[in-house]
Amino acid sequence: MYTFRPILKKIIWGGSDICPFKGITPLQDGIGESWELSHVEDNYSVVDNGPLAGKSLDELINMFGKQLVGGKVMEQFGHTFPLLIKFIDAKDNLSIQVHPDDELAKKRHNSFGKTEMWYVINASEGATLYSGFSQPIQADEYVKRVEDNSIMEVMQRYEVQPGDVFFLPAGRVHAIGAGCFIAEIQQTSNITYRIYDYNRKDANGNGRELHTELAKDAIDYTYHADYRTSYETRKDAPVPLVDCKYFTTNLLDLDTEIVRDFSSLDSFVVYICMAGKAMLRDNKGEALEVHQGQTVLIPADTKTVTINPSPDAKFMETYIG
């Protein structure tokens, strides 16, 4: 079981919640993202516990291969760890954007596409995010609305609260609004097409580059009445949130001990601790105490994990199904 040093990203729209949430001192303002588990080139996560502390995620994959990630995962993704886990703290509105799917990303960038999900950990009063279009539109109307600054009129806006979940398949337009603190699970890809940036200017009076034409072909224009992910909360049992070909995610809201059996899974498992703390024990005799704000990678050859939580401990559990 591995924990990793966070990769903190100071960004102009970053807030002040990530450091206290994760227990990092001294506190730093302006941290917009903490990359918890990353195999993005030049941003490899580094182990910070146990005898392999100091080794990168890339080194772990080369050392252990399918023992770490799983045989079928390695067949599908090779030596690339397929998920990027982040905490995001938005003090200001992020740009409206979209990500390409695997086919388009491969063709244009020789990269994986980017399907992702959000779990809202905290939200200030009135905080919003955007997911999908609020009415059916086609590509030509999208371009016209970007050009005449009316694109926000057709973005589906949600006021959010802790526990809200949004699944964002590649091609869905979206944006995180000011006051949102979220956990994000996404494919390992750093490709973003910026659609709209509220006409903001930098210190030199220049607007940020928009990718109107690139985004036009990447957008999925399918209209849905509601883009939220609905689920029923329950204690001390896994609650399914998302199940897609890129990741399966469950919510664990725990007061009492639970044993998770992964003997038939053939995939790594990631635990993101979103509240409280817990002692994790695996079938190999290893024990690890985890607290709020930490992310843990469980190797694929682990058969069982016993979670002994503090009251109201909360985890997201993610793997390749």
Stockholm file with secondary structure:
# STOCKHOLM 1.0

chainA/1-321         MYTFRPILKKIIWGGSDICPFKGITPLQDGIGESWELSHVEDNYSVVDNGPLAGKSLDELINMFGKQLVGGKVMEQFGHTFPLLIKFIDAKDNLSIQVHPDDELAKKRHNSFGKTEMWYVINASEGATLYSGFSQPIQADEYVKRVEDNSIMEVMQRYEVQPGDVFFLPAGRVHAIGAGCFIAEIQQTSNITYRIYDYNRKDANGNGRELHTELAKDAIDYTYHADYRTSYETRKDAPVPLVDCKYFTTNLLDLDTEIVRDFSSLDSFVVYICMAGKAMLRDNKGEALEVHQGQTVLIPADTKTVTINPSPDAKFMETYIG
#=GR chainA/1-321 SS CEEBCCEEEEEEEEESCHHHHHTCSSCCSCEEEEEEECEETTEECBBCSSTTTTCBHHHHHHHHTHHHHCHHHHHHHTTSCCEEEEEEEBSSCCCEEECCCHHHHHHHHSSCCCCEEEEEEEECTTCEEEEEESSCCCHHHHHHHHHTTCGGGGEEEEECCTTCEEEECTTCCEEECTTEEEEEEEESCCCCEEEECTTCBCTTSCBCCCCHHHHHHHCCCCCCSCCEECCCCCBSSCEEEEECSSCEEEEEEESSCEEEECTTTCSCEEEEEEESEEEEEETTSCEEEEETTCEEEECTTCCEEEEEECTTEEEEEEECC
#=GC SS_cons         CEEBCCEEEEEEEEESCHHHHHTCSSCCSCEEEEEEECEETTEECBBCSSTTTTCBHHHHHHHHTHHHHCHHHHHHHTTSCCEEEEEEEBSSCCCEEECCCHHHHHHHHSSCCCCEEEEEEEECTTCEEEEEESSCCCHHHHHHHHHTTCGGGGEEEEECCTTCEEEECTTCCEEECTTEEEEEEEESCCCCEEEECTTCBCTTSCBCCCCHHHHHHHCCCCCCSCCEECCCCCBSSCEEEEECSSCEEEEEEESSCEEEECTTTCSCEEEEEEESEEEEEETTSCEEEEETTCEEEECTTCCEEEEEECTTEEEEEEECC
//
